[in-house]
Amino acid sequence: MKAFAYIALSLVGMGFFIPKGVAQYSFEDTIPLHEVIITAKSTFDGVGAGAVVQRIDTLVLMDRITGTMGELLAENTPVFIKTHGRGALATASMRGTGASHTAVLWNNIPINSPLTGQVDFSLIPVYLIDEMSLYFGSSSLQNSNGALGGSIAIENRPDWEKGTRLKFMQGFASFGTYSSFGQVNWSDGKWSARNRLFYESSENNFLYYYNDPRNQESSGYHKLKGASYKKMGTLNELFYRVNEQDVAGTQVWIQSSDRFIPPLVGNSIYFHKENQIDKTIRLLAFYKHYGERFSYELQSAYLDDRLSYYLINQANSLAHADSLADASNRSQSSINQWNSVWRFEKNWRINFDAEFRTDWVHSIDYETTMGYSHRQNQISAIVSVHKMLGDRWSFSSLLKYQWIQGQTLQPVPSLSAEYLLNKKNQIKLKGNISRNYHYPSLNDLYYLPGGNPGLTDEKGRTLEFSVHHQSGWGNFQWSQSVSSYYSIINDWIQWIPSDYGYWEPRNLKKVHSRGVEYYTALEYIHSGFTGKLKVQYAFTPTTNQSDPMTEGDQSKGNQLIYIPRYSAGMVVFLSYLDWELTTITHYLGERQTATTNDSQIYPEPSYWLTNLSLGSHWQLKKIKVGVKGKVENLWNTAYSNLKNRPMPLRNYSLLLKFEF
């Protein structure tokens, strides 16, 4: 490793920071059948040297096909999903960072809200996802802006199999939950068309156990009320194979949801009505060229997100019902991208990517008659260079520039390397040093009341090191990885009470995020039997290093609120002939809920959850029929992810599948 240290220090001293892999595109339109989850792929397959990428197994996607992206991530990855309840808002935290520090990309198009910088993972159905990859820490520099924690990429791939196929699934679940999914595929080898539709509704009136440490008389079993929801959407795709090297296509994703939000548990209010309606339109057109030496992709997208929200409370039977909020938000985005890769000689690759983006937002609360409208222009450009030295060393360097409203942000550099320590067992050592910036969201800057146009961008510096191993013998395949990281984030944006009675954001916090992530997978295949075991563990100490921001703030040196220090998961998959059995066990550690050390404020306790599913399929002439039964929260654990937002006890679902 002396060579690595010498080269890294020399290049840093010279200012040689060039893009690390903005080649998230490997320019492939096929889906591997047996993907290793944590990859240690070569430098020239679309990710840069030193990148830590987790690719979600196809079996995991199929097991959660009727669920949400938030549920899948919570059960199968180190990502912490902060959910406000079943069917409610769910945001992500990667490596201890905030919800706006996780970028989400749909076919490389960023879909985070320009207003909040966040994504609601409860509104992304797994059914519409063909592939999913997680880029941890500095690995996200290759495909996103400002993702201090990492990025999550979801992909749709064309299906060139000739003919027409119909698929239909009908789901039945506890709490009056019904879901329907339909799909039509057609291709003649030149054209490929696919349409996916879904509809889900739920009374969501589940039984939960509430434990009040301060008042045992109020503890006990209760039924949730006022939490019903319905969601529907469609994804239409059309692909055209121009020739052997070129593909063009369009994709249209339209979706809406209508959700009622229950009051906080323990709230003694007499009447409560809270509702949120989300409507989304996402349009994408692209052209790809796959060349032996030069490949490129041109994309153009339009995003339209609308949110309507109202809240009515009545304190008691004699009081007047007050409308506390009646808000409407809309954001529109035009995004144009150029992604290219140039391969020359044997061991060199250069990538150049550019993005031109314009956001229009309008936000108003009709109760207060306060709101704002704003237009923002952004340009980003990334250059990356990748080099292999012999058959053991590989290096990547990245340099990114951003211009927002004519303002030039500081350059974002990254330098990474990997070394093949053992060829037989594919043992690789990876290292990276990088800098990153996160620009404030439009609500941070302009929200009324409280927005702060004087905010500066959040600044992060990260150092990472990881070891990856992959080997096989006989019918066994084994892979494992351990990653460590250390990040310092300055000018962390925090909303705090102001002297005027409302909250406002300020650049106040200095946060240290460091940790260790471990993953291992073992697979055995023989004579119609498949067995898979996957285990992961994350240690995520993320502490506030700032002086007190408000009176009573005692958070300095402590774990950030709602960031678990420990999390773990295990997946067991067994398949024999036409039968499949899957168990998923997930552990989430204790989470702090306040910045004070008040003994009367209790942290959210840790919990274990286990889900069990059993399914089979068979052929009836020209119809393929499948059935799957599932038990969630098998051990009937009483838990909540967020304080006073309970989650359901043991519940059941049944899924029927038909393919023509």
C-alpha positions, 0 to 999 in steps of 0.5 A: 500500500506504500505505492498507493499512498505515494501516488495519492499524495503526489497527485493531491499535491499536484491538484490532479483531481479528475472524475472518478467514473462518471461512467455509471453507464456500462452501456448494457441492456441485459440483466445478469441472472446471478448478480453478486450484491456488493460488486468488485467490478473491473475499472472498465465496466462502467464504475470507477476504481475504488467504487463501492456499489451494492446491486440489488439481487433480482430475487430480492426485487421479486420478493418485494414486487408488490411493495415499495422501494422504502420497504425493500431498502429497509429490509435488504440494505444498510440504508436507514428508512425513516418512515412515518407509518405504513403507507406514509412518508418514507425518507432515506439516510445513507451513512448517517447523512440527511434525507436530502443527502441521498440522491435518487435517479431514474434511468440516470435522471435525478428525481429528488424534489427541488423544493425539499431535496428529498424523495418519498420512497413510499411512492416508488413501487418496486413493480416499476423497477427492473434494476437497482444499485446503491452507490455509497459515499464518494461512489455517488459522484459519478452519477449525482450532485450533492449526494453526501451520503450516496445515491440510489439508481433505479433502471428500466431495461428493454425486453427484446424477446419476440412476441406478445406476453400478458402478466397480471397479479392480484394481491390481498393483504391484512387491513383491507389492502387490495392491489392489482398489477398488469403488464403487456409486453410486445417486441418484434426484435426491432421495436419493444413496447411495455406497459405496466399499471398498478392500483393499491388501496388500503383501509390501513386500520391495523392493530398496534401496541402503544407503550407509554413509559410515563403513563402505564394506564394509557399503554395497551392495544389500539386500532389505527384510524384515519390512515387509509390510502390509495395509489395508482400509476402507469409506466409506458415504454417504447424502444427502437433498435436503430441498428446493432449499435444504436437504441432510442426510446421514450418512457412515461411514468404517471402516478398519483396517491391520496393518503390520510395521515393519522394524528400522533399516538397519544394525541388527545385531540377531539377531531383530526383530519389530515390529507396529502395528495401527490401527482407525478408526471415523468417523461424521458426520451433518449438515444444511445450509441454503443461503439467499440471505442466511443459510446454516448447517450443523449437524454431529455426529461420533463418532471412535474410534481404536485402536492396538495395538503390540508390539516383540520383540528378540533380540540374538543366537542365545544371548540371550533374546527380550525383549518391549520394548513391548506397548502399547494406545491408544484415543481417542474423540471427540464433536464438534458444530459449528455453521457459519453465514454471514450476508450483508447488503447487497452487500459485507458478510459475517459468519460465526459458527462454534462447536465443542463437543468431548469427548475420552476417551483410554486409553493403557497399556503392558502391559510396564511396566504404566504408562499413563493415562486422561483426559477433556478438554472443549473449546469454541471460538467464532469470529466473522469479518467480511468487507467489500469496499470498491469493486471493488478492496479487501477486508478480513477480520478474525477473533477466536477464543476457546477454552476447554479444561477450563474454562481460557480461552486467550488470544484468537486474532486475525487481520487481512487484506486484499487489493487488486486491482491489475490487473483485466485480469490479475487481479493481487492483493496479499494481506497478513495479520497474526495470532496463534495458539496450539497447546495441548499434546497429551494425551501431552505432558501426561499420558503415563507416564512423562514427561508434563508437566501444567505445559506451556503452549501454544505461541505463534505470531505470523505476518506474510504477504504474497503476490501472485497473478496469473491471465490467459488468452489464446486457448486458454491459461490462466496462473496464478502466485503468490508468497507470503512469511511470517515466524513466531515461535513461542515455548514450542515443546514439545520432548521431551528426556532427563530426570534419571530416565532417560526423556524428558519434554516442556518448553517450551524452544524459540524457533523462527523460521520464514520463507520463500518459496513460488512456484507457476505453472501453464500450461494449453492446450486445443485440438481434443481436446488438453490440456496442463498444466504446473505448477511449484512451489518452496519456500524454508523456512529454519526455525531454532532460536533457543533456548539449548542444551537439553541438553549437546552441543546445538549447534542454535541458529541452525541449521535444525531437524532433518528440515526441508528448506530447499529443495523443488520439484516439476513436473507435466506432463500431456498428454492427446489423445482417450483417451490420457493421459501424466503425469510428476511430478518432485519435489526434496527438499533436504538435511535435518539429522539431529542437533542437534550439529555432529559430523562423523561424523553426516551429513545426509540428502542431497537427491534428485530423483524422477520418476514416469511414467504412461501410460493410456487408456480406451475404451467397450465397449458399456455398459462403460467400460474403462481401463488405466494403467501407471506407473513410479515412481522412473524414474531408479532413485534410491537415497534415504531420507526418514528416516535408516536408513529406505530407500525403493524403487528403480525400481518398476512398477504396473498399474491396470485400471478398469471402470465400468458 
